[in-house]
Amino acid sequence: TFDINKAIFKQPVPESERYEFKQVAVLNILYFTTFGSELAVISMLPLFFSDVFGLDMVYAGLLASAYAFMNLVSRPGGGWISDKLGRRITLIVLTMGLAVGYFVMGVVDASWPLWLAVVAAMACSFFVQAGEGAVFAAVPLIKRRLTGQIAGMTGAYGNVGAVVYLTVLSIVDYQTFFFVIAGSALVGLLALMFMQEPKGHITEVNEDGSVELISVS
């Protein structure tokens, strides 16, 4: 690693190869919360419905599948909305919705009508999965030539989030579990305050051999 990168300690990095790591860090935090929470919740939601509402596990599993079913619309929808409205503002709105959604899930108990609890889970899942789509809508715009590296790092944080959330679930009750995810979404919302609207870049080589970096929306 040092042999390949030692030159940066002796001479400036070319403008065409520079990017702000904070942009990547924000996306990592957001995917930790979005995809990480999705994997964790999909794992425990059937048991949640079974324990809270006294349902048969097969029926509880069928109801819980509504959470994952939203993926068909919400994840591509998040990317589409991001294309239309802008990356940063879309992530802010979806992350706020995610935090509210998990807070609502945290207050669901046996006194709720079952249909309302399912609707709450599906509404929450929309913001979670749309947030995932919006995160990856921004990934290629951080630095085009490093898209694979940035996408791999961002995706890895989703799996890390799932492990962390399920570890939390092993030591707390369902309500606290959902509140922890809502709290981590607020951390992601705070991180978004430091994110700049991502723009793609095209490197143009002029006739004289000079390199020009052009930003594109």
N, C-alpha and C positions, 0 to 999 in steps of 0.2 A: 504493500500500500504506500509506503513511504517512497520507494523508488519511482513509482508512477507519478506521485503528487508532489515530490520535493521541489519541483520548479516553481510552485506557487509561493514558496518562501523567499525566492530570489527575484522574481519578476511578477508584475501584476497579471491577474487572470484576464484574458481577453474579454471585452464587453459582451461579445456574442455568447460566451459561456457562463455568464454570471446570472444568478437568481437569488432571491431572498429566501433563506431557509425558513423564516417565520411563516411564509405562505404554506410550505409543506407541513410544518408543525401544526398549524391550525386544522388542516385537512385530516391529519392523523388523529387529532383529538376528536374531531367530529365523527370520523368513521369508527373510532373506539366506542363512541356513544350510540351511533345509529346501528351499524351492522352488528356490533358487539351485543347491544341490547336485544336485537332481533333474534340472534342465535340463542341467547340465554332465555328469552321469554318463550320462544317456540318450544324449548326443552321442558319448561315447567308449567306452561299454561294449561295443558290437560289436567294435571294434578291440582292446579289452582281451582279450576272449575269443579272438579270432583270433590275437593275438600270443602270449599266454601258453600256450594249449592247441593252437596250430597248426591251427585250424579254418578251413574254408571260410567266407568272409565272409557268405554267405547263411545258413548254419547258425548262425554266430556271432550274426547279427542276430536270428534266431528265438529263440535262447536269451536274448539281451539284452532282448527284448521282454517277458520275464517280469517285469522290473523295473518297466516302465510299467504292465503289466497289473494289478498290485496296486492301482492307483489306484481300480479299481471298488469295492473294499471298504475299503481303508485310509483314504482321505481322509474319506469320510463317517463311517467308524468313529471317527476321531479326534475329530470334532465330537460324535458321540454319547457317547463316553466322557467328554468334557469336560463335557457336560450332566449326566451322572450323578455324576461324582466331583469336579467343580470345575475351574476353568480353570487355576489355578496349579499344582496338584499333577499334573494331567494333562500339562502342558507340561514339568514337571521330569522325570517318568518317561520321556516320549517323547524328550526331548532326551538323556537319559542313554543310552537305547537306541540312538539315532542315533549317538552318539559311539562306542559299543561296536561297532555294526554297521560303521561305516566303518573302525575299527581292524582288525576281522576281514578286511574286504575288502583292507586294505593288506598283509596277510600271506598272501593267496592267491597260490600259484605253481603251476608245472606239476606239482609233486608231489601236489597235491590231486586227488581224484577230481572229474571234471567235474560230476557231479550235486551234489556237496557245495558246489562253488563257486556253482552256480546257486541252491541253497537259501540260501546266505549272502547272495547279492545280493537275493533276494526278501524275506528276513527284514529286511535293512537297509532295503529300500524301504518296508516296512510302517511302520517308525518314522519315516522321512522324510515320507511322505505323510500319515500320521496326525497328525504334527506340524503339517503345513500346515492340516489341518482344524481342529486345536485352536487354532491361531493365529487363524483367522478366526471361530472360535466366540467369541473374546474381543473382537474388533474392535468389534462394535456396542455393547458394554457400557462402552467407555471414555467416549464422549459421544455419545448417540443423535443429536442434531441435526447432528453432524459425522461421521457414520458414513461417508459417501461419501468425504470428504477423508482420513480415517484409513485407510480401506480402499485408496484409491488410492496413498497413500504407502507402506503396507505391501507392497502388490503390486509396486510399483516396485523395492523393495529385493530382491525375489526375482530380478528380471532383472539387477540390479547384481551380485548374488552369482554368477550364472551366468557373467557376463563375467570377474569376478575369478578364479573357479576355473579356467575354461578358459585364462585367461592364465597361471596357475600351471602348468597341465598342459603348456603349450608350452615350459616351461623345466626341468621336473623329470620324474622317472620316475613310473610308475603308483603305486608304493608310497608315495612321498612325497606325491603328489596326494591319495590317500585319507587319509593321516595329517594333511594340512593341513586337510581338511574336518572330521576328527574333532577336531582342535585348536580349530577355530572353533566347533564345537558346545559344547566346554567353556567357551568365552567366553560363549556364549549361556546356558549353565547358570549361570555366575557372575552374569550380568545378571538372571536370574530371581530371584536372592536379594533383589533390590531391588524386585521387582514385588509389588504388593498384589493380593489377589484382586479381580478386576474385578466391579463391580456396576452394573447398569443404573440409570438415574435417570428419574423421571417428574416433570415440572414441573406443579404444581397452582396454579391461580390462585384464591385465596379470595374470598369475597363482598366483603370490604373492599378488594379489589384487590391485596392483598399476594401475593407469589410464594413458594411453598414447594417445596423440592426434596426428593423422596422417593426413597430408595434401595431397589431391588428386587433380589433374587437372580436 
